[in-house]
């Protein structure tokens, strides 16, 4: 058989089972030093076990995630918890093939879904941090592929099947709502400088579909508020940022004119451009001066505002889903309100009156 179709012999299965149990026990140890050493060895073990000829990793990863869960459970102090969450999330980079990476993500979600209701109030924050870090590192994996369409689709399918879609999984509301709350922020953190408006539309399309189909009013409100209203509400900030860039460009233009020589006055003058991604397209506002590209705002307090969005395309997609006969009346009404709000924002992005 080719390596990808080989099955482990019984002896190898026993060794793998023994190894996964040992890791689970040591990761859940009362001693921090023991847990840290186990986590360090786990990276090397996962790298070796994720070779194409290693067989099905699913049951094994579920047991390992059980140990990782209690490794996080036992960790005290916020700074140490944050570092541990990052170290755990970075295990995804140890796997040698894409199937194993996605299996790691799936078994993580399954573990969170299974254990979530047993987490007490005092420990919630550390697991919120773990979810954020795992999402961020997996987006880094997708980014390393150059945001390949097939990989983006597979990532979105995994997230929808394991967490977002209430009809297709048993994810607790706490897990689902937290993913919604952090989704755009983490997407901006990883891909704001690279993703186009068309790509970002694909990243939010699962939320469009769920918003049109769900019968859960709380989930509909969470998606509306945590995704779409957040996107639409960024319009005034983008316009304000654009106006500031125009003012700066005019200042550069004035200083350039003062320093220009008589010989330069006889030659054509290239325009200074304030470059901005408006309504999903790259627009350049010519105001005199040298050609220059102004970067997007990177205010760390407003990471979502650095993502590009085509408001017309988003409104069109929501309208398409809302107008279907199978869409419930309450969902249709909510989506139509979003469409109207989105189209109003498109007018704010018109640059015809900003450049004279």
C-alpha positions as CSV (number, residue, x, y, z in Angstrom):
1,X,0.0,0.0,0.0
2,X,1.1,3.6,-0.5
3,X,2.3,5.3,2.7
4,X,-1.0,7.3,3.0
5,X,-3.0,4.1,3.1
6,X,-0.9,2.1,5.5
7,X,-2.4,1.2,8.8
8,X,-0.4,1.0,12.0
9,X,0.4,-2.5,13.2
10,X,-1.1,-3.5,16.6
11,X,2.2,-2.8,18.4
12,X,2.3,0.7,17.1
13,X,-1.3,1.3,18.2
14,X,-0.4,0.2,21.7
15,X,2.6,2.5,21.9
16,X,0.6,5.5,20.6
17,X,-2.2,4.8,23.1
18,X,0.3,4.6,26.0
19,X,2.0,7.8,24.8
20,X,-1.2,9.8,24.6
21,X,-2.3,8.6,28.1
22,X,1.1,9.6,29.5
23,X,0.8,13.1,27.9
24,X,-2.7,13.5,29.2
25,X,-1.7,12.6,32.7
26,X,1.5,14.8,32.8
27,X,-0.3,17.8,31.2
28,X,-2.9,17.6,34.0
29,X,-0.2,17.3,36.7
30,X,-0.3,19.5,39.9
31,X,3.3,20.5,39.3
32,X,3.9,23.4,36.8
33,X,7.3,22.1,35.9
34,X,5.9,18.7,34.9
35,X,3.2,20.4,32.8
36,X,5.7,22.6,31.0
37,X,8.0,19.7,30.2
38,X,5.1,17.6,28.9
39,X,3.9,20.5,26.7
40,X,7.5,20.9,25.3
41,X,7.7,17.2,24.5
42,X,4.2,17.2,23.0
43,X,5.3,19.5,20.2
44,X,8.0,17.0,19.0
45,X,5.6,14.1,19.5
46,X,2.8,15.7,17.3
47,X,5.3,16.5,14.6
48,X,6.4,12.9,14.4
49,X,2.8,11.5,14.7
50,X,1.4,13.7,12.0
51,X,3.4,12.0,9.2
52,X,1.2,10.7,6.4
53,X,1.7,7.1,7.4
54,X,0.7,7.6,11.0
55,X,-3.0,6.7,10.6
56,X,-6.0,8.3,12.2
57,X,-5.1,10.9,14.8
58,X,-8.6,11.9,15.8
59,X,-9.2,9.7,18.9
60,X,-5.6,10.3,20.1
61,X,-5.9,14.1,19.8
62,X,-9.2,14.1,21.8
63,X,-7.3,12.4,24.7
64,X,-4.4,14.8,24.4
65,X,-6.8,17.8,24.3
66,X,-8.3,16.5,27.5
67,X,-4.9,16.8,29.1
68,X,-4.3,20.2,27.6
69,X,-7.6,21.4,28.9
70,X,-6.6,20.6,32.5
71,X,-3.2,21.9,31.9
72,X,-4.9,25.3,31.3
73,X,-7.2,24.6,34.2
74,X,-4.3,24.3,36.6
75,X,-2.5,27.4,35.5
76,X,-2.7,30.5,37.8
77,X,-1.8,34.2,37.2
78,X,-3.0,36.0,34.1
79,X,0.3,36.6,32.5
80,X,1.3,33.0,32.8
81,X,-2.1,31.9,31.5
82,X,-1.7,34.1,28.5
83,X,1.7,32.7,27.7
84,X,0.5,29.1,28.2
85,X,-2.5,29.7,25.9
86,X,-0.2,31.0,23.2
87,X,2.2,28.0,23.6
88,X,-0.8,25.6,23.3
89,X,-2.2,27.4,20.3
90,X,1.2,27.3,18.5
91,X,1.1,23.5,18.6
92,X,-0.8,23.7,15.4
93,X,2.4,24.7,13.6
94,X,4.0,21.4,14.7
95,X,1.9,19.3,12.4
96,X,3.3,18.1,9.2
97,X,0.2,18.0,7.0
98,X,-3.0,20.1,6.6
99,X,-5.4,17.2,7.5
100,X,-3.7,17.0,10.9
101,X,-3.8,20.7,11.4
102,X,-7.6,20.8,10.8
103,X,-8.1,17.8,13.0
104,X,-6.3,19.7,15.7
105,X,-8.7,22.6,15.3
106,X,-11.8,20.3,15.2
107,X,-10.8,18.3,18.3
108,X,-10.1,21.6,20.1
109,X,-13.6,22.8,19.4
110,X,-15.1,19.5,20.4
111,X,-13.2,19.6,23.7
112,X,-14.3,23.1,24.4
113,X,-17.9,22.2,23.6
114,X,-17.8,19.2,25.8
115,X,-16.1,20.8,28.8
116,X,-17.5,24.3,28.7
117,X,-20.4,24.0,31.0
118,X,-18.1,22.6,33.7
119,X,-15.9,25.7,33.8
120,X,-16.5,27.9,36.9
121,X,-16.9,31.6,36.7
122,X,-13.4,32.3,38.0
123,X,-11.7,30.2,35.3
124,X,-13.7,31.5,32.3
125,X,-11.2,34.3,31.4
126,X,-8.3,31.9,30.9
127,X,-10.3,29.7,28.5
128,X,-11.5,32.9,26.6
129,X,-7.9,33.6,26.1
130,X,-7.2,30.1,24.9
131,X,-10.0,30.3,22.3
132,X,-8.6,33.7,21.1
133,X,-5.1,32.3,20.7
134,X,-6.2,29.2,18.9
135,X,-8.2,31.2,16.4
136,X,-5.3,33.6,15.9
137,X,-2.7,30.9,15.3
138,X,-5.0,29.0,12.9
139,X,-5.6,32.2,10.9
140,X,-1.8,32.5,10.8
141,X,-1.8,29.0,9.2
142,X,-4.3,30.2,6.6
143,X,-2.2,33.3,6.0
144,X,1.0,31.3,5.5
145,X,-0.7,29.6,2.5
146,X,-1.3,33.1,0.9
147,X,-5.0,33.0,1.8
148,X,-5.6,30.2,-0.7
149,X,-9.3,30.0,-1.5
150,X,-9.6,26.2,-0.8
151,X,-7.9,26.6,2.6
152,X,-10.1,29.6,3.5
153,X,-13.2,27.6,2.6
154,X,-12.1,24.6,4.6
155,X,-11.4,26.8,7.6
156,X,-14.8,28.4,7.4
157,X,-16.5,25.0,7.0
158,X,-14.7,23.7,10.1
159,X,-15.6,26.8,12.2
160,X,-19.2,26.7,11.0
161,X,-19.7,22.9,11.6
162,X,-18.0,22.8,15.0
163,X,-19.0,26.1,16.5
164,X,-21.2,28.6,14.6
165,X,-24.1,26.7,13.2
166,X,-26.5,25.9,16.1
167,X,-28.3,23.3,13.9
168,X,-25.2,21.3,13.2
169,X,-23.3,21.0,16.5
170,X,-23.7,21.1,20.3
171,X,-21.5,24.1,21.0
172,X,-22.6,26.0,24.1
173,X,-23.7,29.5,23.6
174,X,-20.7,30.8,25.6
175,X,-18.3,29.3,23.1
176,X,-20.3,30.4,20.1
177,X,-20.8,34.0,21.2
178,X,-17.1,34.4,22.2
179,X,-16.0,33.3,18.7
180,X,-18.4,35.9,17.2
181,X,-17.1,38.6,19.6
182,X,-13.4,38.1,18.7
183,X,-13.7,37.0,15.1
184,X,-13.3,40.4,13.2
185,X,-10.7,41.6,15.7
186,X,-8.5,38.5,15.2
187,X,-9.0,38.6,11.4
188,X,-7.8,42.2,11.4
189,X,-4.9,41.3,13.7
190,X,-3.6,38.7,11.3
191,X,-4.7,39.8,7.8
192,X,-5.6,43.5,7.8
193,X,-2.7,44.5,5.6
194,X,-3.2,41.7,3.1
195,X,-6.9,40.8,2.7
196,X,-9.0,42.5,0.0
197,X,-12.6,43.5,0.4
198,X,-13.6,40.4,-1.7
199,X,-11.7,38.1,0.6
200,X,-13.2,39.7,3.7
201,X,-16.7,39.2,2.2
202,X,-15.9,35.5,2.0
203,X,-14.7,35.4,5.6
204,X,-18.0,36.9,6.9
205,X,-20.3,34.9,4.5
206,X,-21.0,32.1,7.1
207,X,-22.4,34.8,9.4
208,X,-24.6,36.1,6.6
209,X,-26.0,32.6,6.0
210,X,-26.6,31.8,9.7
211,X,-28.3,35.2,10.3
212,X,-30.7,34.4,7.5
213,X,-31.5,30.9,8.7
214,X,-31.3,30.8,12.5
215,X,-34.3,30.6,14.7
216,X,-32.3,31.7,17.7
217,X,-33.1,35.4,18.3
218,X,-30.1,35.8,20.7
219,X,-27.7,34.4,18.2
220,X,-29.2,36.6,15.5
221,X,-28.7,39.6,17.7
222,X,-25.1,38.5,18.5
223,X,-24.2,38.2,14.8
224,X,-25.9,41.5,13.9
225,X,-24.2,43.4,16.7
226,X,-20.8,41.6,16.7
227,X,-20.3,41.4,13.0
228,X,-22.4,43.5,10.7
229,X,-23.1,46.6,12.8
230,X,-19.4,46.7,13.8
231,X,-18.5,46.7,10.1
232,X,-21.0,49.4,9.2
233,X,-20.2,51.6,12.1
234,X,-16.6,51.9,11.0
235,X,-17.6,54.1,8.1
236,X,-17.4,57.4,10.0
237,X,-13.9,56.5,11.3
238,X,-12.7,55.7,7.8
239,X,-14.0,59.0,6.5
240,X,-12.4,60.9,9.3
241,X,-9.1,59.2,8.7
242,X,-9.4,60.0,5.0
243,X,-10.0,63.7,5.8
244,X,-6.9,63.8,8.0
245,X,-4.8,62.3,5.2
246,X,-6.2,65.0,2.8
247,X,-5.2,67.7,5.2
248,X,-1.7,66.3,5.5
249,X,-1.4,65.9,1.8
250,X,-2.4,69.6,1.3
251,X,0.3,70.6,3.8
252,X,2.9,68.7,1.9
253,X,1.6,70.3,-1.3
254,X,2.0,73.8,0.1
255,X,5.5,73.2,1.2
256,X,6.5,71.6,-2.1
257,X,5.2,74.7,-4.0
258,X,7.2,77.1,-1.8
259,X,10.4,75.1,-2.5
260,X,9.9,74.6,-6.2
261,X,12.4,76.2,-8.6
262,X,11.5,78.3,-11.6
263,X,12.5,75.5,-14.0
264,X,10.2,73.1,-12.2
265,X,7.2,75.4,-12.8
266,X,7.5,74.8,-16.6
267,X,7.2,71.0,-16.1
268,X,4.1,68.9,-15.3
269,X,3.7,68.3,-11.6
270,X,2.7,64.9,-10.4
271,X,0.0,64.7,-7.8
272,X,0.2,63.8,-4.2
273,X,-2.2,60.9,-3.6
274,X,-3.9,60.1,-0.4
275,X,-4.5,56.4,-0.9
276,X,-7.4,54.8,0.9
277,X,-9.4,51.6,0.5
278,X,-12.9,53.0,0.0
279,X,-15.9,50.8,-0.5
280,X,-13.6,47.9,-1.3
281,X,-11.6,49.7,-4.0
282,X,-8.3,51.5,-3.9
283,X,-9.0,55.2,-4.5
284,X,-6.4,57.9,-4.9
285,X,-7.2,61.5,-4.2
286,X,-5.0,63.8,-6.3
287,X,-4.2,67.1,-4.6
288,X,-0.8,68.1,-6.1
289,X,2.7,67.1,-5.0
290,X,4.7,63.9,-5.4
291,X,3.1,60.5,-5.8
292,X,3.0,58.8,-2.5
293,X,0.9,56.1,-0.8
294,X,-0.6,56.7,2.6
295,X,-0.9,53.5,4.6
296,X,-4.1,52.5,6.4
297,X,-4.6,53.5,10.0
298,X,-3.2,50.9,12.4
299,X,-4.7,52.1,15.7
300,X,-4.4,49.1,18.0
301,X,-7.5,50.2,19.8
302,X,-9.6,49.9,16.6
303,X,-8.1,46.9,14.7
304,X,-11.3,46.1,12.9
305,X,-11.2,49.6,11.2
306,X,-8.2,48.5,9.2
307,X,-10.1,45.8,7.4
308,X,-11.4,46.6,3.9
309,X,-15.1,46.1,3.2
310,X,-17.2,46.6,0.1
311,X,-20.4,47.8,1.6
312,X,-22.4,47.5,-1.6
313,X,-21.3,43.8,-1.9
314,X,-22.2,43.1,1.8
315,X,-25.6,44.8,1.4
316,X,-26.2,42.9,-1.8
317,X,-25.4,39.5,-0.2
318,X,-27.6,40.2,2.8
319,X,-30.5,41.4,0.5
320,X,-30.1,38.2,-1.5
321,X,-30.5,36.0,1.6
322,X,-33.2,38.1,3.2
323,X,-35.4,38.0,0.0
324,X,-35.5,34.2,-0.1
325,X,-38.9,32.7,0.6
326,X,-37.5,30.3,3.2
327,X,-36.1,33.2,5.3
328,X,-38.2,33.8,8.5
329,X,-40.0,37.2,8.7
330,X,-38.1,38.2,11.8
331,X,-34.8,37.5,10.2
332,X,-35.8,39.2,6.9
333,X,-36.8,42.4,8.8
334,X,-33.5,42.4,10.7
335,X,-31.4,41.9,7.5
336,X,-33.3,44.6,5.6
337,X,-32.5,47.0,8.3
338,X,-28.8,46.1,8.0
339,X,-29.0,46.5,4.2
340,X,-30.5,50.0,4.6
341,X,-27.8,51.0,7.1
342,X,-25.1,49.6,4.9
343,X,-26.3,51.4,1.8
344,X,-26.5,54.7,3.8
345,X,-22.8,54.1,4.7
346,X,-21.9,53.7,1.1
347,X,-22.9,57.4,0.6
348,X,-20.4,58.4,3.3
349,X,-17.7,56.7,1.2
350,X,-18.4,58.8,-1.9
351,X,-15.2,60.8,-2.5
352,X,-16.6,63.0,-5.2
353,X,-17.1,65.9,-2.8
354,X,-13.9,65.4,-0.8
355,X,-11.5,66.1,-3.7
356,X,-11.6,69.4,-5.4
